[in-house]
Amino acid sequence: MTLIKKLSKIGNSYGIILPTELLEVTGLSKDSEIEISVKENKIILTPTNLKDHKVMKTFMTVLRDFDDTFKKLAK
């Protein structure tokens, strides 16, 4: 499925309205989280698993909070 959409001004940002058909095909709903990345000048939207997202967020928090400890252990 390929769509051509225009960017819409939303406050100080821009957004794209995704049609219901696209959400149904991808299994997304209004509360779904998506990962947004850029690769080779292309914007890539990828559905995320909320559980995996929470695990990664927790992991990154631990890395940040214990950065000095991990650096000392690596020596």
TORRO-508622 format. One line per field, with one value per atom (N, C-alpha, C, O): residue number from 1; atom name; x, y, z. Coordinates in steps of 0.05 Angstrom, whole numbers, plus 5000, padded with zeros to 4 digits. Layout:
! residues N
i: (NUM/...)
at: (CA/...)
u: (X/...)
v: (Y/...)
w: (Z/...)
//
This chain:
! residues 75
i: (1/1/1/1/2/2/2/2/3/3/3/3/4/4/4/4/5/5/5/5/6/6/6/6/7/7/7/7/8/8/8/8/9/9/9/9/10/10/10/10/11/11/11/11/12/12/12/12/13/13/13/13/14/14/14/14/15/15/15/15/16/16/16/16/17/17/17/17/18/18/18/18/19/19/19/19/20/20/20/20/21/21/21/21/22/22/22/22/23/23/23/23/24/24/24/24/25/25/25/25/26/26/26/26/27/27/27/27/28/28/28/28/29/29/29/29/30/30/30/30/31/31/31/31/32/32/32/32/33/33/33/33/34/34/34/34/35/35/35/35/36/36/36/36/37/37/37/37/38/38/38/38/39/39/39/39/40/40/40/40/41/41/41/41/42/42/42/42/43/43/43/43/44/44/44/44/45/45/45/45/46/46/46/46/47/47/47/47/48/48/48/48/49/49/49/49/50/50/50/50/51/51/51/51/52/52/52/52/53/53/53/53/54/54/54/54/55/55/55/55/56/56/56/56/57/57/57/57/58/58/58/58/59/59/59/59/60/60/60/60/61/61/61/61/62/62/62/62/63/63/63/63/64/64/64/64/65/65/65/65/66/66/66/66/67/67/67/67/68/68/68/68/69/69/69/69/70/70/70/70/71/71/71/71/72/72/72/72/73/73/73/73/74/74/74/74/75/75/75/75)
at: (N/CA/C/O/N/CA/C/O/N/CA/C/O/N/CA/C/O/N/CA/C/O/N/CA/C/O/N/CA/C/O/N/CA/C/O/N/CA/C/O/N/CA/C/O/N/CA/C/O/N/CA/C/O/N/CA/C/O/N/CA/C/O/N/CA/C/O/N/CA/C/O/N/CA/C/O/N/CA/C/O/N/CA/C/O/N/CA/C/O/N/CA/C/O/N/CA/C/O/N/CA/C/O/N/CA/C/O/N/CA/C/O/N/CA/C/O/N/CA/C/O/N/CA/C/O/N/CA/C/O/N/CA/C/O/N/CA/C/O/N/CA/C/O/N/CA/C/O/N/CA/C/O/N/CA/C/O/N/CA/C/O/N/CA/C/O/N/CA/C/O/N/CA/C/O/N/CA/C/O/N/CA/C/O/N/CA/C/O/N/CA/C/O/N/CA/C/O/N/CA/C/O/N/CA/C/O/N/CA/C/O/N/CA/C/O/N/CA/C/O/N/CA/C/O/N/CA/C/O/N/CA/C/O/N/CA/C/O/N/CA/C/O/N/CA/C/O/N/CA/C/O/N/CA/C/O/N/CA/C/O/N/CA/C/O/N/CA/C/O/N/CA/C/O/N/CA/C/O/N/CA/C/O/N/CA/C/O/N/CA/C/O/N/CA/C/O/N/CA/C/O/N/CA/C/O/N/CA/C/O/N/CA/C/O/N/CA/C/O/N/CA/C/O/N/CA/C/O/N/CA/C/O/N/CA/C/O)
u: (5017/5000/5018/5035/5014/5029/5009/4989/5014/4997/5014/5037/5001/5013/4997/4973/5010/4997/5011/5035/4997/5009/5013/4998/5034/5039/5019/5012/5009/4991/5004/5019/4999/5010/4994/4970/5009/4996/5012/5033/5002/5017/5043/5042/5065/5091/5104/5127/5090/5100/5084/5065/5091/5076/5069/5084/5047/5039/5026/5020/5021/5007/4984/4986/4960/4937/4937/4938/4937/4937/4908/4893/4901/4873/4868/4887/4843/4835/4844/4853/4842/4850/4879/4886/4896/4925/4929/4945/4914/4916/4907/4920/4886/4875/4896/4900/4908/4927/4951/4962/4960/4984/4978/4996/4952/4945/4948/4950/4949/4951/4924/4904/4923/4898/4906/4930/4887/4892/4912/4925/4915/4934/4960/4977/4964/4988/5013/5011/5035/5061/5075/5074/5089/5105/5133/5137/5152/5180/5184/5176/5196/5201/5231/5246/5241/5269/5274/5255/5298/5306/5329/5349/5326/5347/5348/5329/5372/5376/5355/5343/5351/5333/5304/5287/5297/5269/5260/5274/5235/5223/5209/5193/5216/5206/5189/5199/5164/5146/5143/5135/5150/5149/5133/5139/5112/5096/5115/5132/5112/5128/5110/5086/5123/5110/5114/5136/5092/5094/5110/5125/5108/5123/5153/5169/5161/5189/5199/5222/5182/5189/5194/5213/5177/5181/5207/5221/5212/5237/5261/5280/5261/5283/5286/5308/5264/5265/5277/5293/5269/5280/5310/5326/5318/5346/5362/5384/5352/5367/5369/5389/5349/5350/5371/5386/5373/5393/5421/5439/5424/5450/5458/5481/5439/5444/5451/5470/5434/5438/5464/5475/5473/5496/5519/5536/5520/5541/5569/5586/5574/5600/5608/5630/5589/5594/5601/5620/5586/5592/5620/5634/5627/5654/5676/5696/5672/5692/5694/5716/5671/5671/5684/5696/5683/5695/5725/5738/5737/5766/5780/5804)
v: (4977/5000/5025/5027/5042/5068/5091/5090/5110/5134/5159/5160/5179/5206/5224/5226/5236/5253/5279/5281/5300/5326/5330/5320/5344/5351/5372/5390/5370/5389/5404/5391/5429/5445/5439/5441/5430/5424/5439/5430/5462/5479/5488/5500/5483/5491/5468/5470/5446/5423/5416/5431/5394/5385/5355/5341/5347/5319/5308/5323/5282/5268/5254/5240/5257/5242/5215/5213/5193/5166/5156/5157/5147/5137/5111/5095/5107/5083/5057/5038/5056/5032/5025/5001/5045/5040/5029/5011/5041/5031/5002/4986/4995/4968/4948/4927/4956/4938/4933/4911/4953/4951/4942/4937/4940/4932/4954/4948/4979/5001/5012/5007/5025/5039/5067/5074/5082/5110/5112/5133/5092/5093/5079/5076/5069/5054/5072/5096/5061/5075/5067/5043/5086/5079/5090/5111/5076/5086/5101/5092/5125/5141/5142/5151/5134/5135/5145/5147/5153/5164/5147/5144/5137/5121/5127/5125/5135/5142/5163/5160/5184/5206/5197/5210/5174/5165/5163/5154/5173/5171/5144/5137/5129/5102/5101/5108/5093/5090/5060/5045/5051/5023/5019/5032/5003/4997/4985/4968/4994/4983/4966/4969/4948/4933/4948/4952/4957/4974/4962/4976/4935/4922/4924/4931/4919/4922/4951/4955/4970/4998/5004/5018/4994/4999/4986/4998/4962/4949/4965/4969/4974/4990/5016/5025/5029/5054/5050/5066/5029/5022/5016/5026/5001/4994/5020/5023/5038/5063/5080/5093/5080/5094/5083/5098/5056/5043/5050/5057/5049/5057/5085/5091/5103/5131/5135/5148/5123/5127/5114/5124/5092/5078/5079/5062/5100/5103/5102/5087/5116/5116/5089/5080/5075/5048/5029/5014/5030/5013/5018/5000/5044/5051/5040/5031/5041/5030/5000/4989/4987/4958/4949/4927/4966/4959/4961/4950/4974/4977/4951/4950)
w: (5000/5000/5000/5017/4981/4980/4980/4965/4997/4999/4995/5002/4984/4983/5001/4998/5021/5041/5043/5037/5050/5055/5085/5101/5092/5120/5128/5113/5153/5164/5187/5202/5189/5211/5237/5237/5258/5283/5305/5313/5313/5332/5320/5298/5333/5322/5306/5298/5302/5288/5264/5256/5251/5228/5232/5246/5220/5224/5199/5180/5199/5178/5190/5210/5177/5186/5172/5147/5188/5176/5174/5193/5150/5146/5162/5166/5169/5184/5170/5184/5144/5129/5134/5137/5136/5141/5169/5173/5188/5216/5218/5232/5204/5205/5193/5204/5171/5157/5175/5175/5190/5207/5235/5251/5242/5269/5290/5314/5281/5299/5307/5293/5330/5339/5348/5347/5358/5365/5388/5391/5405/5427/5422/5440/5398/5392/5392/5385/5400/5398/5373/5365/5361/5337/5342/5355/5331/5331/5305/5283/5306/5283/5279/5297/5256/5250/5222/5206/5217/5191/5181/5194/5157/5144/5115/5101/5106/5078/5068/5047/5084/5078/5076/5064/5089/5089/5118/5136/5123/5149/5151/5134/5172/5175/5201/5223/5199/5222/5227/5209/5251/5258/5283/5304/5283/5307/5328/5322/5353/5375/5392/5393/5407/5427/5453/5461/5465/5488/5511/5524/5515/5535/5529/5547/5504/5497/5501/5509/5495/5498/5527/5534/5545/5574/5584/5600/5574/5582/5573/5589/5548/5538/5553/5559/5559/5574/5601/5610/5615/5641/5639/5655/5619/5614/5610/5621/5593/5588/5613/5617/5630/5655/5674/5686/5675/5691/5681/5696/5654/5643/5650/5656/5648/5654/5683/5690/5701/5730/5740/5760/5728/5738/5718/5718/5702/5682/5694/5683/5715/5728/5738/5735/5750/5760/5738/5740/5716/5693/5681/5673/5680/5670/5688/5678/5714/5733/5730/5731/5727/5724/5698/5696/5678/5652/5652/5634/5672/5672/5681/5683)
//
